[in-house]
């Protein structure tokens, strides 16, 4: 065991305790897969990340992402939180103004996006969908059972797989999303995101909830990968504007905010990162 730099941040919030916490082991070189998995189970957060030297010469750093139930090839709030911690620990990007993160799906671009208000946030470029389009009839039925909803209450059920194999269900309203009482036993084997729109003129345009019971996370507080997949699908389908804000986490006592912005060919998924803990861990 050795002493390693450690941080914990709150992602997708500018206010402490209202986002999705992330544990980051900054000096993770030399840790075994088993040690990483064990520490992630111990932190018991939705994700814990481990920063490593890149093996791709283009990348600035490499990250491995673990839930209490296993490793992920990509995830959104760990991407933003890990980038923040790498920079705060003295990391210098190879290319000015943009980071390249190496993870299980390859390289992910990260930069600071300036909002219309002048606010700057870290944002990652949404990875392309590996799988899209409607799910099979059997999966559609499983989603309905999992959400305890009738067919007429669900507008769409589609793949938004961008590494994590997300299935997205679109409901008629944000209110319907917040009213869900899922059946997690029926959800076995699927990772399910749900989205519904707020009335016109609301501060947030959509409400999202994410359910991943098979990875030890029955409901995730705020989910970047899901929102990235949802953004690519909804923009292509004409279901949203080029710039919008998502609320997530209300049913868990959180107030996460995800800022989506299309710029040319890229869709950027942004959010605030709030530092919470800095120190050392023995691993």
Buried (B, 14 or more C-beta within 10 A) or exposed (E): EEEBBBBBBBBBBBEEEBBBBBBBBBBBEEBEEEBBBEBBBEBEBBBBBBBBEBEEEEBBBBBBBBBBBEBBBBBBBBBBBBBBBBBBBEBEBEEEEEBBBBBBBBBBBBBBBEBEEEEEBBBBBBBEBBBBEEBEEEBBBBBBBBBEBEEEEBBBBBBBBBBBBBBBBBBEEBEBBBEBEBEBEBBEEBBBBBBBBBEEEEEBBBBBBBBBBBBBBBBBBBBBBBBBBBBBBBBEEEBBEEBBBBBBBBBBEBBBBBBBBBEEEBBBBBBBBBBBEBEEBEB
